[in-house]
């Protein structure tokens, strides 16, 4: 495959590949780097790419697998406290402050969870990964993931309620 054919076949998916990588890695620089690495891999294998019937699906699978490998590796340390609160209807500034304080408390609680529970809760509830994606990233099976999620959510709920009940008694 020559350079022109490669550009026509694979470069149109750049934006889609970047969005997938960013969704999984939550880091612009890492996502862009990974997409570039993916293109390098594709270019190195360009002679064998002619037999691929769906270049888009092949590229998406490649970028997802590269992201999963990166997340699984010890080299990549995800920021464990990158939680975004989404879809909150804020009616007044005092509500906004309460939400920010609640988010800070939840982040602190998550940071105290065992590592596997942290990883699973962040992947599922923050990054909104499917169970299949979490299986690829962690190497755990669906049952283990559900158990870890259940335990993590229970611990977060208990600790959050404990903090809020303690604070309300102090007032």
HELIX and SHEET records of a PDB file:
HELIX    1   1 UNK A    3  UNK A   10  1                                   8    
HELIX    2   2 UNK A   11  UNK A   13  5                                   3    
HELIX    3   3 UNK A   14  UNK A   25  1                                  12    
HELIX    4   4 UNK A   28  UNK A   44  1                                  17    
HELIX    5   5 UNK A   46  UNK A   51  5                                   6    
HELIX    6   6 UNK A   55  UNK A   72  1                                  18    
HELIX    7   7 UNK A   93  UNK A  112  1                                  20    
HELIX    8   8 UNK A  115  UNK A  121  1                                   7    
HELIX    9   9 UNK A  122  UNK A  126  3                                   5    
HELIX   10  10 UNK A  131  UNK A  138  1                                   8    
HELIX   11  11 UNK A  142  UNK A  170  1                                  29    
END                                                                             
